[in-house]
Amino acid sequence: PRISFSRSSSATYVEGGVIKYADEHQARFEEEGLLIEESRTNLFPYSEDFSDVSWTKSNTTVTTNSTSAPDNTNTADKLVTTNTNSSHYVVSVKAVTAANHTVTLFSKSAEKEWLTINIFNGSTYLKYSFNVSTGQLGISAAGGTSAITQLANGWYKCTVSYTSTVTGNNSIHFHIYDDSSTENFQGDGTSGLYVWGAQLEQGSFPTSYIPTSGSTVNRAADVCTITGDNFNSWYNQSEGTVVTKMTDNGEPNTTDNRVIYYLGTGLSSGNNRIITTTGSAFGAYVQTTGAQVTITGGWYAKGVETVGAFAFKQDNFDLATDGVIRGTDNLGDLPTCNRLYLLMNRNKANTLCGHISRLSYYPRRLTDSALQTLTL
C-alpha cells in the first residue's frame, strides 16, 4: 500500500499461460512478479481479424472466430491454404521509421505446424520459422532475432525483432510453411494454422500484447513510485541497503535501465539521487551536486532473473549481484532523498521493461558478506 501505481490505459498480462486484461491504473502481476513496461503502440489496426482488407491474402483464406484464442475468447482465426501449389500467406504493409521494430503473432497448429514471419525491411526479406506444435525454431535470417514462448492450450507467442532500413513501408507476411523451410507447396483447401494477436511495435524487444480493432492503439507506460510520508516514514538518510530480484526483458547492458531510483531536490539537473541500473555504463551511481560514486555494471542478462543489492553510507558503497561483490567505492556523500521510482527515472524514462518480484529495504548499511548471502 505504500506504492503508488498508475497507467493511463488498459493493458494485458499473462497468468497461467492465458492472456488477461488489466484496467487503467491496475497493476499487472505475472509469474515473474510485477510487470513494468514503457509506452508502446501496436501499428496493426486489426490485430485479431485477419479477414479485414488490411490483411492481403495470397493463396490463403481466413476462417474467422474458428477456435478459442490465448485469452479464452472464441476470436482466433484460421489461415487455410487454397488448393494451389504456391506460397500461402497474409500480409500487411505498414509505414514505419528507420528504427528497431518487433513483430509478434500468437499461433497454434491445426493441420500444419510451421509458421514463418517474413519481413521486408525496406531492402531485404528476413524469414523466421516457428514450429507452433513443438516450440522449435527453424530458419533464422541474419539481421534480426526470433523467439518462441509457450502459452496454455497449445498456443505459442512468436516474435521477431529487426531493424527497418528505411523510413517508409515494411511488409509483414505471415506464411504457412510445409516444414521449417519449404515456402511453396500444394495446398488442399482445408489445412492451415490458427492465428491471433498480431502486433508490430517500434522497439528492439517485444512487450505485452496490445489488442486493436480498427485503429492503432497505444498502451501507456506503467509508473510505480513511493513518495511523501509513505517514503519519509521508513527511509534512513544516513545509510541503507536495497535488495531487488528482477528480470529485464528489454536490452540490459546497453541503455542503463533503472532498477531503483532514489531522488531528492535538484530535479532539473538530476542531482541528489541514488541509482541502480542494468546498464554497462554503471551498475550503481550516487550524485549530490556532482558525481560522487560510480560502480560500473553489466552483470545482467536479458530475460534472466537477477538478485542485486546496493549498500550505501558515506564513504562506504558496495554493489553485489548473484552472490558476488561487483564493485566498491570508498569516497562519496549521500544525497537527501524524498521519493523512490521503481524501474524508471524521474522523467518516466530509462524504463526497465520487465518484472520485479522482490524489493527489500534495510535502514542500515549491511556487511559485504550479508550482501553476498542476500543475492544468492
ABEGO torsion letter per residue (X at the ends): XABBBBBABBBBBBBGGBBBBBBBGBBBBBAAEBBBBBBBBBABABAABAABAABBBBGBBBBBGABBBAAGBBABBBBBBBBBBBBBBBBBBBBBBBBBBBBBBBBBBBABABBBBBBBAGABBBBBBBBAAAGBBBBBBBGBBBBBBBBBGGBBBBBBBBBBABBEBBBBBBBBBABAABABBBBAGABEBBBBGBBBBBEABBBBBBBBBGBBBBBBBBBBBBBEAAAAAABBAABEBBBBBBBBABBBGAAGBBABBBBBBGAAAGBGBBBBBABAABABBBBBABBABBBBBGABBBGBBBBBBBBBBBGBBBBBBGGBBABBBABEBBBBBABBBBGBBAAGBGBBBBBBABBBBBABBBBAAAAAAAAX
